[in-house]
Amino acid sequence: MKPVQKVLLYTGLAVVLGLVFAMYTQPDFVMTLANQVWGCF
């Protein structure tokens, strides 16, 4: 893998990870996720 591809890959992964962590700051999202997980049992 070329160095430029690695940088783009890591940048993309960091953006996705940041967006996922940002979603956890939304209480509605956390409650929806908890209800979906609880619904599996």
mmCIF file of the N, C-alpha and C atoms, coordinates in Angstrom:
data_MODEL
# 
_entry.id   MODEL 
# 
loop_
_atom_site.group_PDB 
_atom_site.id 
_atom_site.type_symbol 
_atom_site.label_atom_id 
_atom_site.label_alt_id 
_atom_site.label_comp_id 
_atom_site.label_asym_id 
_atom_site.label_entity_id 
_atom_site.label_seq_id 
_atom_site.pdbx_PDB_ins_code 
_atom_site.Cartn_x 
_atom_site.Cartn_y 
_atom_site.Cartn_z 
_atom_site.occupancy 
_atom_site.B_iso_or_equiv 
_atom_site.pdbx_formal_charge 
_atom_site.auth_seq_id 
_atom_site.auth_comp_id 
_atom_site.auth_asym_id 
_atom_site.auth_atom_id 
_atom_site.pdbx_PDB_model_num 
ATOM 1   N N  . MET A 1 1  ? 0.844   -1.179  0.000  1.00 0.00 ? 1  MET A N  1 
ATOM 2   C CA . MET A 1 1  ? 0.000   0.000   0.000  1.00 0.00 ? 1  MET A CA 1 
ATOM 3   C C  . MET A 1 1  ? 0.889   1.242   0.000  1.00 0.00 ? 1  MET A C  1 
ATOM 4   N N  . LYS A 1 2  ? 0.541   2.190   -0.828 1.00 0.00 ? 2  LYS A N  1 
ATOM 5   C CA . LYS A 1 2  ? 1.333   3.407   -0.937 1.00 0.00 ? 2  LYS A CA 1 
ATOM 6   C C  . LYS A 1 2  ? 1.109   4.292   0.292  1.00 0.00 ? 2  LYS A C  1 
ATOM 7   N N  . PRO A 1 3  ? 2.093   5.105   0.620  1.00 0.00 ? 3  PRO A N  1 
ATOM 8   C CA . PRO A 1 3  ? 1.952   5.988   1.791  1.00 0.00 ? 3  PRO A CA 1 
ATOM 9   C C  . PRO A 1 3  ? 0.749   6.942   1.684  1.00 0.00 ? 3  PRO A C  1 
ATOM 10  N N  . VAL A 1 4  ? 0.457   7.414   0.484  1.00 0.00 ? 4  VAL A N  1 
ATOM 11  C CA . VAL A 1 4  ? -0.679  8.315   0.311  1.00 0.00 ? 4  VAL A CA 1 
ATOM 12  C C  . VAL A 1 4  ? -1.984  7.585   0.608  1.00 0.00 ? 4  VAL A C  1 
ATOM 13  N N  . GLN A 1 5  ? -2.077  6.333   0.185  1.00 0.00 ? 5  GLN A N  1 
ATOM 14  C CA . GLN A 1 5  ? -3.282  5.542   0.450  1.00 0.00 ? 5  GLN A CA 1 
ATOM 15  C C  . GLN A 1 5  ? -3.443  5.293   1.947  1.00 0.00 ? 5  GLN A C  1 
ATOM 16  N N  . LYS A 1 6  ? -2.335  5.053   2.638  1.00 0.00 ? 6  LYS A N  1 
ATOM 17  C CA . LYS A 1 6  ? -2.400  4.841   4.085  1.00 0.00 ? 6  LYS A CA 1 
ATOM 18  C C  . LYS A 1 6  ? -2.908  6.093   4.792  1.00 0.00 ? 6  LYS A C  1 
ATOM 19  N N  . VAL A 1 7  ? -2.406  7.230   4.384  1.00 0.00 ? 7  VAL A N  1 
ATOM 20  C CA . VAL A 1 7  ? -2.832  8.491   5.005  1.00 0.00 ? 7  VAL A CA 1 
ATOM 21  C C  . VAL A 1 7  ? -4.319  8.707   4.768  1.00 0.00 ? 7  VAL A C  1 
ATOM 22  N N  . LEU A 1 8  ? -4.785  8.471   3.549  1.00 0.00 ? 8  LEU A N  1 
ATOM 23  C CA . LEU A 1 8  ? -6.210  8.644   3.257  1.00 0.00 ? 8  LEU A CA 1 
ATOM 24  C C  . LEU A 1 8  ? -7.057  7.643   4.037  1.00 0.00 ? 8  LEU A C  1 
ATOM 25  N N  . LEU A 1 9  ? -6.598  6.422   4.137  1.00 0.00 ? 9  LEU A N  1 
ATOM 26  C CA . LEU A 1 9  ? -7.326  5.398   4.884  1.00 0.00 ? 9  LEU A CA 1 
ATOM 27  C C  . LEU A 1 9  ? -7.434  5.776   6.351  1.00 0.00 ? 9  LEU A C  1 
ATOM 28  N N  . TYR A 1 10 ? -6.313  6.156   6.964  1.00 0.00 ? 10 TYR A N  1 
ATOM 29  C CA . TYR A 1 10 ? -6.326  6.519   8.379  1.00 0.00 ? 10 TYR A CA 1 
ATOM 30  C C  . TYR A 1 10 ? -7.144  7.778   8.630  1.00 0.00 ? 10 TYR A C  1 
ATOM 31  N N  . THR A 1 11 ? -7.095  8.718   7.705  1.00 0.00 ? 11 THR A N  1 
ATOM 32  C CA . THR A 1 11 ? -7.902  9.930   7.840  1.00 0.00 ? 11 THR A CA 1 
ATOM 33  C C  . THR A 1 11 ? -9.385  9.596   7.777  1.00 0.00 ? 11 THR A C  1 
ATOM 34  N N  . GLY A 1 12 ? -9.759  8.743   6.833  1.00 0.00 ? 12 GLY A N  1 
ATOM 35  C CA . GLY A 1 12 ? -11.150 8.335   6.714  1.00 0.00 ? 12 GLY A CA 1 
ATOM 36  C C  . GLY A 1 12 ? -11.631 7.597   7.950  1.00 0.00 ? 12 GLY A C  1 
ATOM 37  N N  . LEU A 1 13 ? -10.794 6.704   8.468  1.00 0.00 ? 13 LEU A N  1 
ATOM 38  C CA . LEU A 1 13 ? -11.167 5.971   9.680  1.00 0.00 ? 13 LEU A CA 1 
ATOM 39  C C  . LEU A 1 13 ? -11.299 6.912   10.879 1.00 0.00 ? 13 LEU A C  1 
ATOM 40  N N  . ALA A 1 14 ? -10.419 7.902   10.974 1.00 0.00 ? 14 ALA A N  1 
ATOM 41  C CA . ALA A 1 14 ? -10.493 8.857   12.079 1.00 0.00 ? 14 ALA A CA 1 
ATOM 42  C C  . ALA A 1 14 ? -11.768 9.690   12.000 1.00 0.00 ? 14 ALA A C  1 
ATOM 43  N N  . VAL A 1 15 ? -12.169 10.066  10.789 1.00 0.00 ? 15 VAL A N  1 
ATOM 44  C CA . VAL A 1 15 ? -13.402 10.835  10.617 1.00 0.00 ? 15 VAL A CA 1 
ATOM 45  C C  . VAL A 1 15 ? -14.610 9.996   11.024 1.00 0.00 ? 15 VAL A C  1 
ATOM 46  N N  . VAL A 1 16 ? -14.656 8.752   10.565 1.00 0.00 ? 16 VAL A N  1 
ATOM 47  C CA . VAL A 1 16 ? -15.776 7.869   10.914 1.00 0.00 ? 16 VAL A CA 1 
ATOM 48  C C  . VAL A 1 16 ? -15.823 7.651   12.427 1.00 0.00 ? 16 VAL A C  1 
ATOM 49  N N  . LEU A 1 17 ? -14.677 7.404   13.037 1.00 0.00 ? 17 LEU A N  1 
ATOM 50  C CA . LEU A 1 17 ? -14.627 7.194   14.480 1.00 0.00 ? 17 LEU A CA 1 
ATOM 51  C C  . LEU A 1 17 ? -15.077 8.448   15.230 1.00 0.00 ? 17 LEU A C  1 
ATOM 52  N N  . GLY A 1 18 ? -14.652 9.610   14.758 1.00 0.00 ? 18 GLY A N  1 
ATOM 53  C CA . GLY A 1 18 ? -15.086 10.866  15.377 1.00 0.00 ? 18 GLY A CA 1 
ATOM 54  C C  . GLY A 1 18 ? -16.584 11.063  15.272 1.00 0.00 ? 18 GLY A C  1 
ATOM 55  N N  . LEU A 1 19 ? -17.169 10.708  14.127 1.00 0.00 ? 19 LEU A N  1 
ATOM 56  C CA . LEU A 1 19 ? -18.618 10.832  13.965 1.00 0.00 ? 19 LEU A CA 1 
ATOM 57  C C  . LEU A 1 19 ? -19.370 9.878   14.893 1.00 0.00 ? 19 LEU A C  1 
ATOM 58  N N  . VAL A 1 20 ? -18.844 8.674   15.059 1.00 0.00 ? 20 VAL A N  1 
ATOM 59  C CA . VAL A 1 20 ? -19.488 7.717   15.968 1.00 0.00 ? 20 VAL A CA 1 
ATOM 60  C C  . VAL A 1 20 ? -19.444 8.252   17.396 1.00 0.00 ? 20 VAL A C  1 
ATOM 61  N N  . PHE A 1 21 ? -18.299 8.765   17.820 1.00 0.00 ? 21 PHE A N  1 
ATOM 62  C CA . PHE A 1 21 ? -18.212 9.317   19.171 1.00 0.00 ? 21 PHE A CA 1 
ATOM 63  C C  . PHE A 1 21 ? -19.111 10.539  19.318 1.00 0.00 ? 21 PHE A C  1 
ATOM 64  N N  . ALA A 1 22 ? -19.249 11.337  18.271 1.00 0.00 ? 22 ALA A N  1 
ATOM 65  C CA . ALA A 1 22 ? -20.122 12.505  18.324 1.00 0.00 ? 22 ALA A CA 1 
ATOM 66  C C  . ALA A 1 22 ? -21.582 12.083  18.480 1.00 0.00 ? 22 ALA A C  1 
ATOM 67  N N  . MET A 1 23 ? -21.962 10.957  17.901 1.00 0.00 ? 23 MET A N  1 
ATOM 68  C CA . MET A 1 23 ? -23.338 10.492  18.033 1.00 0.00 ? 23 MET A CA 1 
ATOM 69  C C  . MET A 1 23 ? -23.676 10.162  19.491 1.00 0.00 ? 23 MET A C  1 
ATOM 70  N N  . TYR A 1 24 ? -22.686 9.713   20.258 1.00 0.00 ? 24 TYR A N  1 
ATOM 71  C CA . TYR A 1 24 ? -22.940 9.376   21.651 1.00 0.00 ? 24 TYR A CA 1 
ATOM 72  C C  . TYR A 1 24 ? -23.193 10.600  22.515 1.00 0.00 ? 24 TYR A C  1 
ATOM 73  N N  . THR A 1 25 ? -22.943 11.797  22.010 1.00 0.00 ? 25 THR A N  1 
ATOM 74  C CA . THR A 1 25 ? -23.253 13.007  22.771 1.00 0.00 ? 25 THR A CA 1 
ATOM 75  C C  . THR A 1 25 ? -24.717 13.388  22.614 1.00 0.00 ? 25 THR A C  1 
ATOM 76  N N  . GLN A 1 26 ? -25.437 12.697  21.720 1.00 0.00 ? 26 GLN A N  1 
ATOM 77  C CA . GLN A 1 26 ? -26.860 12.956  21.507 1.00 0.00 ? 26 GLN A CA 1 
ATOM 78  C C  . GLN A 1 26 ? -27.675 11.998  22.375 1.00 0.00 ? 26 GLN A C  1 
ATOM 79  N N  . PRO A 1 27 ? -28.381 12.510  23.376 1.00 0.00 ? 27 PRO A N  1 
ATOM 80  C CA . PRO A 1 27 ? -29.138 11.625  24.280 1.00 0.00 ? 27 PRO A CA 1 
ATOM 81  C C  . PRO A 1 27 ? -30.186 10.786  23.552 1.00 0.00 ? 27 PRO A C  1 
ATOM 82  N N  . ASP A 1 28 ? -30.837 11.342  22.538 1.00 0.00 ? 28 ASP A N  1 
ATOM 83  C CA . ASP A 1 28 ? -31.857 10.579  21.815 1.00 0.00 ? 28 ASP A CA 1 
ATOM 84  C C  . ASP A 1 28 ? -31.250 9.358   21.134 1.00 0.00 ? 28 ASP A C  1 
ATOM 85  N N  . PHE A 1 29 ? -30.079 9.523   20.564 1.00 0.00 ? 29 PHE A N  1 
ATOM 86  C CA . PHE A 1 29 ? -29.410 8.405   19.897 1.00 0.00 ? 29 PHE A CA 1 
ATOM 87  C C  . PHE A 1 29 ? -29.058 7.315   20.901 1.00 0.00 ? 29 PHE A C  1 
ATOM 88  N N  . VAL A 1 30 ? -28.542 7.723   22.056 1.00 0.00 ? 30 VAL A N  1 
ATOM 89  C CA . VAL A 1 30 ? -28.142 6.747   23.066 1.00 0.00 ? 30 VAL A CA 1 
ATOM 90  C C  . VAL A 1 30 ? -29.361 5.983   23.568 1.00 0.00 ? 30 VAL A C  1 
ATOM 91  N N  . MET A 1 31 ? -30.484 6.683   23.781 1.00 0.00 ? 31 MET A N  1 
ATOM 92  C CA . MET A 1 31 ? -31.692 6.004   24.243 1.00 0.00 ? 31 MET A CA 1 
ATOM 93  C C  . MET A 1 31 ? -32.228 5.048   23.180 1.00 0.00 ? 31 MET A C  1 
ATOM 94  N N  . THR A 1 32 ? -32.203 5.458   21.916 1.00 0.00 ? 32 THR A N  1 
ATOM 95  C CA . THR A 1 32 ? -32.662 4.583   20.839 1.00 0.00 ? 32 THR A CA 1 
ATOM 96  C C  . THR A 1 32 ? -31.787 3.337   20.757 1.00 0.00 ? 32 THR A C  1 
ATOM 97  N N  . LEU A 1 33 ? -30.492 3.521   20.855 1.00 0.00 ? 33 LEU A N  1 
ATOM 98  C CA . LEU A 1 33 ? -29.570 2.393   20.808 1.00 0.00 ? 33 LEU A CA 1 
ATOM 99  C C  . LEU A 1 33 ? -29.806 1.450   21.989 1.00 0.00 ? 33 LEU A C  1 
ATOM 100 N N  . ALA A 1 34 ? -29.998 2.009   23.180 1.00 0.00 ? 34 ALA A N  1 
ATOM 101 C CA . ALA A 1 34 ? -30.228 1.191   24.364 1.00 0.00 ? 34 ALA A CA 1 
ATOM 102 C C  . ALA A 1 34 ? -31.540 0.417   24.226 1.00 0.00 ? 34 ALA A C  1 
ATOM 103 N N  . ASN A 1 35 ? -32.571 1.063   23.685 1.00 0.00 ? 35 ASN A N  1 
ATOM 104 C CA . ASN A 1 35 ? -33.856 0.369   23.507 1.00 0.00 ? 35 ASN A CA 1 
ATOM 105 C C  . ASN A 1 35 ? -33.739 -0.757  22.485 1.00 0.00 ? 35 ASN A C  1 
ATOM 106 N N  . GLN A 1 36 ? -32.954 -0.548  21.444 1.00 0.00 ? 36 GLN A N  1 
ATOM 107 C CA . GLN A 1 36 ? -32.783 -1.602  20.439 1.00 0.00 ? 36 GLN A CA 1 
ATOM 108 C C  . GLN A 1 36 ? -32.013 -2.783  21.013 1.00 0.00 ? 36 GLN A C  1 
ATOM 109 N N  . VAL A 1 37 ? -30.987 -2.488  21.802 1.00 0.00 ? 37 VAL A N  1 
ATOM 110 C CA . VAL A 1 37 ? -30.220 -3.572  22.415 1.00 0.00 ? 37 VAL A CA 1 
ATOM 111 C C  . VAL A 1 37 ? -31.084 -4.307  23.423 1.00 0.00 ? 37 VAL A C  1 
ATOM 112 N N  . TRP A 1 38 ? -31.861 -3.577  24.214 1.00 0.00 ? 38 TRP A N  1 
ATOM 113 C CA . TRP A 1 38 ? -32.724 -4.204  25.217 1.00 0.00 ? 38 TRP A CA 1 
ATOM 114 C C  . TRP A 1 38 ? -33.811 -5.040  24.544 1.00 0.00 ? 38 TRP A C  1 
ATOM 115 N N  . GLY A 1 39 ? -34.252 -4.609  23.358 1.00 0.00 ? 39 GLY A N  1 
ATOM 116 C CA . GLY A 1 39 ? -35.281 -5.351  22.629 1.00 0.00 ? 39 GLY A CA 1 
ATOM 117 C C  . GLY A 1 39 ? -34.812 -6.711  22.153 1.00 0.00 ? 39 GLY A C  1 
ATOM 118 N N  . CYS A 1 40 ? -33.533 -6.952  22.134 1.00 0.00 ? 40 CYS A N  1 
ATOM 119 C CA . CYS A 1 40 ? -33.014 -8.249  21.680 1.00 0.00 ? 40 CYS A CA 1 
ATOM 120 C C  . CYS A 1 40 ? -33.192 -9.328  22.751 1.00 0.00 ? 40 CYS A C  1 
ATOM 121 N N  . PHE A 1 41 ? -33.481 -8.927  23.996 1.00 0.00 ? 41 PHE A N  1 
ATOM 122 C CA . PHE A 1 41 ? -33.559 -9.921  25.078 1.00 0.00 ? 41 PHE A CA 1 
ATOM 123 C C  . PHE A 1 41 ? -34.961 -10.242 25.438 1.00 0.00 ? 41 PHE A C  1 
# 
